Amino acid sequence: MGGVVVTRVEKTGALRRQRTFDERLIVRFPNAARRINALGMRLFSPNSRLRKAALRRTVLSGWACGARHDWDLMLTRYAPDVDWHTPEGGFATLGFAEQYRGHDGVREAMTQFSEAFESWEMRLACLLDMGDRVLNMGTFHGHARASGVDWQQPFAQLVTVEDGLVTHECSFYSWEDGLRAAGLDPGMVARLPLKR
C-alpha cells in the first residue's frame, strides 16, 4: 500500500440533521474555505494526523449534507466544472445519466436520487489518501420510494482534488471496483483495517 494512507473511520450514531458552526462558515465564505483546504492539502502529507482528521471530517460532512439535501453546502466542495460519474449499471435503471457536469449537473443528480429514495445515507468505513486523489469506501443504505425496498450496498467514491475543490468524482458499487479504478490491487480489501 505504498503511497496510500488508509484512515479507518468508525462513525456511530445518527447523521447530523443541521449544519455545524464550521459548515455555516464554509457556506458563507466558500472561497476562503477552498483556499484553506488547498493550503492544507499542499502543506500536510497524507500521514499527517491533522490532514487525516480534516479529510475524515470533510467526507463525513459531505455524506451527511447529501442525506439531508443540503446541496448548497455540498456544492461548496466541488469545482464549478466538476465531472461527476454515477456507478455503472443500477443507477441507469433509476433514470440516471452515466455522467453529470458542473454544479447544475450534480444538483440534478442529487435531486433525482432524493426522489428515487425516501431516505438514504452513506456510512463511511475508510479513506485512502493518495495525495490529490482520495478513495472513500463505505456502505449505502436506502429505502426506495416507489417499491419500498430497503437497499444496502457497498459503495466507493474516487475523487480528484485540485486547488481545494473536487474536480472529478466517480462512484462504484463495490470497494474492489473503486480500488481498481484508483490503480490499486482489489485484493487489498481483505488487508484493510476495517469492519465490513
C-alpha positions as a Python dict, from the first residue, in 0.01 Angstrom:
ca = {
    (1, 'M'): (0, 0, 0),
    (2, 'G'): (296, 229, -68),
    (3, 'G'): (192, 588, -139),
    (4, 'V'): (-153, 525, 7),
    (5, 'V'): (-252, 627, 358),
    (6, 'V'): (-552, 443, 499),
    (7, 'T'): (-768, 612, 761),
    (8, 'R'): (-1020, 389, 931),
    (9, 'V'): (-1347, 557, 1016),
    (10, 'E'): (-1590, 425, 1271),
    (11, 'K'): (-1888, 657, 1276),
    (12, 'T'): (-2171, 558, 1501),
    (13, 'G'): (-2494, 736, 1571),
    (14, 'A'): (-2726, 936, 1353),
    (15, 'L'): (-2607, 1176, 1087),
    (16, 'R'): (-2623, 1544, 1174),
    (17, 'R'): (-2951, 1699, 1070),
    (18, 'Q'): (-2822, 2057, 1082),
    (19, 'R'): (-2506, 2238, 980),
    (20, 'T'): (-2227, 2272, 1233),
    (21, 'F'): (-2071, 2611, 1301),
    (22, 'D'): (-1779, 2543, 1067),
    (23, 'E'): (-2019, 2426, 793),
    (24, 'R'): (-2212, 2752, 823),
    (25, 'L'): (-1881, 2939, 779),
    (26, 'I'): (-1794, 2726, 472),
    (27, 'V'): (-2124, 2819, 303),
    (28, 'R'): (-2085, 3186, 395),
    (29, 'F'): (-1719, 3207, 287),
    (30, 'P'): (-1668, 2933, 25),
    (31, 'N'): (-1359, 3092, -136),
    (32, 'A'): (-1179, 3119, 197),
    (33, 'A'): (-1273, 2758, 278),
    (34, 'R'): (-1139, 2643, -60),
    (35, 'R'): (-810, 2828, -8),
    (36, 'I'): (-767, 2679, 341),
    (37, 'N'): (-842, 2332, 204),
    (38, 'A'): (-595, 2377, -83),
    (39, 'L'): (-325, 2502, 156),
    (40, 'G'): (-383, 2210, 393),
    (41, 'M'): (-359, 1959, 107),
    (42, 'R'): (-26, 2113, 0),
    (43, 'L'): (129, 2162, 344),
    (44, 'F'): (32, 1841, 521),
    (45, 'S'): (127, 1495, 399),
    (46, 'P'): (-132, 1217, 386),
    (47, 'N'): (37, 1075, 701),
    (48, 'S'): (-34, 1393, 899),
    (49, 'R'): (-283, 1350, 1184),
    (50, 'L'): (-429, 1691, 1106),
    (51, 'R'): (-485, 1603, 740),
    (52, 'K'): (-641, 1267, 831),
    (53, 'A'): (-878, 1435, 1077),
    (54, 'A'): (-971, 1713, 833),
    (55, 'L'): (-1029, 1469, 547),
    (56, 'R'): (-1241, 1241, 765),
    (57, 'R'): (-1448, 1537, 886),
    (58, 'T'): (-1495, 1670, 532),
    (59, 'V'): (-1612, 1337, 388),
    (60, 'L'): (-1848, 1269, 680),
    (61, 'S'): (-1986, 1622, 642),
    (62, 'G'): (-2032, 1572, 268),
    (63, 'W'): (-2215, 1244, 308),
    (64, 'A'): (-2435, 1392, 585),
    (65, 'C'): (-2527, 1701, 383),
    (66, 'G'): (-2618, 1477, 90),
    (67, 'A'): (-2856, 1275, 304),
    (68, 'R'): (-3026, 1589, 436),
    (69, 'H'): (-3041, 1751, 88),
    (70, 'D'): (-2810, 2038, 180),
    (71, 'W'): (-2692, 2097, -176),
    (72, 'D'): (-2554, 2445, -103),
    (73, 'L'): (-2302, 2308, 146),
    (74, 'M'): (-2227, 2006, -70),
    (75, 'L'): (-2152, 2216, -379),
    (76, 'T'): (-1904, 2444, -197),
    (77, 'R'): (-1663, 2150, -216),
    (78, 'Y'): (-1699, 2092, -591),
    (79, 'A'): (-1534, 2282, -876),
    (80, 'P'): (-1785, 2468, -1096),
    (81, 'D'): (-1698, 2237, -1388),
    (82, 'V'): (-1681, 1912, -1186),
    (83, 'D'): (-1709, 1588, -1382),
    (84, 'W'): (-1937, 1357, -1178),
    (85, 'H'): (-1996, 989, -1271),
    (86, 'T'): (-2260, 753, -1133),
    (87, 'P'): (-2196, 380, -1084),
    (88, 'E'): (-2230, 168, -1396),
    (89, 'G'): (-2543, -43, -1413),
    (90, 'G'): (-2804, 5, -1143),
    (91, 'F'): (-2840, 382, -1145),
    (92, 'A'): (-2933, 379, -1515),
    (93, 'T'): (-3239, 169, -1426),
    (94, 'L'): (-3348, 455, -1200),
    (95, 'G'): (-3323, 703, -1486),
    (96, 'F'): (-2978, 843, -1407),
    (97, 'A'): (-2728, 951, -1667),
    (98, 'E'): (-2380, 800, -1651),
    (99, 'Q'): (-2223, 1143, -1618),
    (100, 'Y'): (-2317, 1488, -1488),
    (101, 'R'): (-2120, 1808, -1532),
    (102, 'G'): (-2090, 2116, -1318),
    (103, 'H'): (-2286, 2227, -1016),
    (104, 'D'): (-2616, 2214, -1205),
    (105, 'G'): (-2547, 1855, -1306),
    (106, 'V'): (-2460, 1745, -952),
    (107, 'R'): (-2768, 1921, -814),
    (108, 'E'): (-2983, 1747, -1080),
    (109, 'A'): (-2835, 1405, -997),
    (110, 'M'): (-2879, 1453, -621),
    (111, 'T'): (-3237, 1574, -667),
    (112, 'Q'): (-3312, 1265, -881),
    (113, 'F'): (-3152, 1047, -616),
    (114, 'S'): (-3365, 1201, -342),
    (115, 'E'): (-3677, 1146, -550),
    (116, 'A'): (-3587, 778, -602),
    (117, 'F'): (-3513, 715, -232),
    (118, 'E'): (-3743, 810, 52),
    (119, 'S'): (-3446, 802, 287),
    (120, 'W'): (-3080, 718, 244),
    (121, 'E'): (-2742, 755, 399),
    (122, 'M'): (-2380, 667, 333),
    (123, 'R'): (-2183, 503, 614),
    (124, 'L'): (-1813, 566, 574),
    (125, 'A'): (-1572, 282, 662),
    (126, 'C'): (-1234, 417, 548),
    (127, 'L'): (-1049, 670, 336),
    (128, 'L'): (-748, 601, 118),
    (129, 'D'): (-548, 921, 69),
    (130, 'M'): (-327, 916, -239),
    (131, 'G'): (-229, 1283, -241),
    (132, 'D'): (-454, 1459, -490),
    (133, 'R'): (-694, 1163, -507),
    (134, 'V'): (-900, 1008, -228),
    (135, 'L'): (-1095, 684, -235),
    (136, 'N'): (-1387, 685, 11),
    (137, 'M'): (-1524, 342, 94),
    (138, 'G'): (-1841, 269, 284),
    (139, 'T'): (-2193, 136, 255),
    (140, 'F'): (-2505, 287, 102),
    (141, 'H'): (-2831, 233, 294),
    (142, 'G'): (-3153, 344, 130),
    (143, 'H'): (-3529, 295, 123),
    (144, 'A'): (-3669, 314, -232),
    (145, 'R'): (-3969, 542, -262),
    (146, 'A'): (-4164, 358, -534),
    (147, 'S'): (-4103, -5, -437),
    (148, 'G'): (-4049, 32, -63),
    (149, 'V'): (-3742, -192, -93),
    (150, 'D'): (-3459, -145, 155),
    (151, 'W'): (-3127, -142, -24),
    (152, 'Q'): (-2784, -192, 128),
    (153, 'Q'): (-2480, -185, -97),
    (154, 'P'): (-2102, -144, -65),
    (155, 'F'): (-2010, 189, -215),
    (156, 'A'): (-1686, 365, -316),
    (157, 'Q'): (-1612, 714, -444),
    (158, 'L'): (-1288, 811, -613),
    (159, 'V'): (-1240, 1188, -604),
    (160, 'T'): (-971, 1409, -752),
    (161, 'V'): (-898, 1733, -569),
    (162, 'E'): (-738, 2033, -737),
    (163, 'D'): (-688, 2371, -574),
    (164, 'G'): (-905, 2267, -279),
    (165, 'L'): (-1208, 2151, -482),
    (166, 'V'): (-1330, 1819, -618),
    (167, 'T'): (-1283, 1827, -996),
    (168, 'H'): (-1373, 1465, -1072),
    (169, 'E'): (-1581, 1209, -884),
    (170, 'C'): (-1660, 855, -987),
    (171, 'S'): (-1874, 618, -781),
    (172, 'F'): (-1872, 238, -770),
    (173, 'Y'): (-2094, -42, -636),
    (174, 'S'): (-1802, -233, -491),
    (175, 'W'): (-1487, -146, -300),
    (176, 'E'): (-1291, -365, -537),
    (177, 'D'): (-1405, -162, -839),
    (178, 'G'): (-1307, 159, -658),
    (179, 'L'): (-963, 19, -578),
    (180, 'R'): (-919, -97, -937),
    (181, 'A'): (-1012, 249, -1071),
    (182, 'A'): (-759, 404, -831),
    (183, 'G'): (-490, 176, -977),
    (184, 'L'): (-470, -32, -659),
    (185, 'D'): (-492, -405, -603),
    (186, 'P'): (-860, -500, -545),
    (187, 'G'): (-737, -783, -322),
    (188, 'M'): (-620, -529, -66),
    (189, 'V'): (-980, -509, 65),
    (190, 'A'): (-904, -814, 277),
    (191, 'R'): (-600, -637, 425),
    (192, 'L'): (-772, -309, 513),
    (193, 'P'): (-814, -243, 886),
    (194, 'L'): (-1191, -214, 891),
    (195, 'K'): (-1519, -391, 952),
    (196, 'R'): (-1733, -478, 651),
}
